[in-house]
């Protein structure tokens, strides 16, 4: 297991809560709940002298909290393994976003959902001459609910449609640095 660089240093922490600015952004029409339709996220990464990466993640629209994470590569990849690798955070973020949307949909539609779990497999390709390529995440959703198979199918489908990170993984992107 990865450890922080000192016993008191947190690997991940919330720096500040979401800013609740409901003013319209760039002429974009907002949903009735006040959220913009197009997500706007920002991440800033700085490498400390000891090689640990400090990642600040912001969700600007819809308003989200500011989180700070520490990341370090495994020794086999040139790091010291003092914090999780960056891809561990990517996988956890995908799972968290999907689970949030599944639960949110069940609550909005008043479907009883006693528990849900996911198993997610993310296959990243390295060394094939195409850096940064990946297959879509394979997500298995396990629901405990008295609602029946039809409702479970709707929950699954809406979770996929509402999770903007899963949509991002299914979209071909051009990267600008």
Secondary structure, DSSP 8 states (H G I E B T S, - for coil): ----SSTT--SEEEEE------S--TT--B-TTS-BSS-EEEEEEEE-TTS-EEEEEEEEETT--EEEEEE---GGGTS--SS--HHHHHHHHHHHHHHHHHHHHHHHTT----EEEEEEE--EE-SSS-TTEE---EEEEEEE-TT-HHHHHHHHHHHHHH-HHHHHHTS------
